[in-house]
Amino acid sequence: MTKGNTPERDDHLFGNDSTILVFGIISLGSYWAWIFATFSSVALNPFGNEGIVRYCLLLVIFAGTSALTTLAVSLMPEKAEAFFKGLRGFVILALTSCLNGIPALLVTLGIPLPFFAVAVLWAVSGLASSLVLMKTIRFLIWLKRAKISRCISLSFLVAAALYAVPQLFAPTLMVAGVMVLPMLACVFTYAAGRRMDASSDQHAQGAEAKTHADSLKARFSELRNFVPLTLIYTVSFGVVSYAVLYLACVNHLIFVIVLSILFSAAFLAACTFCFKMRIDADKFRRVLLMLAAVAMLPFPYVDTTLQVVFLSFAVFGFTCFDAIGWGDLADEVRDRRLGLFRYTSTATFVNFLGIFLGWAIGYVLFALLGSERFNAGFGVSSVVLVMMIILYMTITGGGEESEAGVAKSTQFQDAWKDRCRDISEQHKLTKQEERIFMMLARGRSYGYIADELYISTHTVKTHIYHIYRKVDIHSQQELIDMVEEDFQQ
């Protein structure tokens, strides 16, 4: 048995690989703290409260450049990954990612910059942010499934603390503290990567990686099932974060955002540790979307402070949702031994595109309605977003699990699904493998599975090979017999 499959690694958070875990958690926490600070704090606003609309335009630019960067990386992933590989790449990213703090830092020293110069610095920082995110995903790939919920919860707790601490400092130190965050993310991501390379539990990357989806069109085709939901929650995140930032800045309520995020992070950590909750990605997504929708609904009926509180909870919910999605994506990259930048760049593009559209909608909404009617306009927008979320959840609610092939008895159906999930958990199948496992247990063909999951038949065969190897079977009939053995009585 290899080191990566030991019970100690699966059942305990810290063990032989504690250093990698600590470095990885700090890197993720630093990155998310930077995102919270960028989209939720006045620390980086060089225009003051009276210039909040121009600051919001900077965030539209930031998200737009991030989306364009990931699209460019999608076109030449191997070259981009090679260029930013190693110490040189991390130094470049560390130095460029923090550039959006320079205008605010200069303002504290009495040296304001023109808007064009500020916009250029923010655009470069947005370019770096998407690359830093793709670099940190390697830690999620290394984590595998057993520890991801606990590590994500700890990362959010670290992020909340790192986001809160600079708010206590004087303006110059506050800006400097936020600028340090992306540097920390780069430093600890690089350190974790070095430890991973030195360990015996390595995952194929670079030249050894397989590239099943060679063209950009093929990669987007494989992500078709992922795109609608991603756009719904990222557009919602953009619109909601625009509203909460505007309201918090105008009404001097940034501390409410800080406290809301701290509370949310502590609650998530308590769930994963005290109650030993393991995140089932599909169920947890639906819960997070539902909670985010509920948090947006009271907006028109509560005072400003509660508006900021509820919208902060919604922003945190969308961010958690995002983290779960990256965990699933990491499963795909690891199991299929895909190139890191090649596969994640297309998914990252969809992610940042949605955030860009959300912030652009918020900006246009404010420009059209003005400050006096913005609340009413956002109230209508929040209802529309909630309806989109509910509609998507309704359409996908039955999903694959409600199809024919399983007995109509609800009791039997639930027991059958539990049996499949038990086998999946016992043999540590990924979420995609679990979906394919259930369809194989129903007697579905390779072509049917490929059509349902929007992936190629070759990819289906690769997943099935991994399933058979993990479960130690050799045919679909053996798989069906294994699932049905408890129901033969």
Secondary structure, 3 states (H helix, E strand, C coil): CCHHHCHHHHHCCCCCCHHHHHHHHHHHHHHHHHHHHHHHCCCCCCCCHHHHHHHHHHHHHHHHHHHHHHHHHHHCHHHHHHHCCHHHHHHHHHHHHHHHHHHHHHHHCCCCCCHHHHHHHHHHHHHHHHHHHHHHHHHHHHHCCCCHHHHHHHHHHHHHHHHHHHHHCCHHHHHHHHHHHHHHHHHHHHHHHHHHHHCCCCCCCHHHCECCCCCHHHHHHHCCCCHHHHHHHHHHHHHHHHHHHHHHHHCCCHHHHHHHHHHHHHHHHHHHHCCCCCCCHHHHHHHHHHHHHHHHCCHHHCCHHHHHHHHHHHHHHHHHHHHHHHHHHHHHHHHHCECHHHHHHHHHHHHHHHHHHHHHHHHHHHHHHHHHHHHHHHHHHHHHHHHHHHHHHHHCCCHHHHCCCCCCCHHHHHHHHHHHHHHHHHCCCCHHHHHHHHHHHCCCCHHHHHHHHCCCHHHHHHHHHHHHHHHCCCCHHHHHHHHHHHHCC
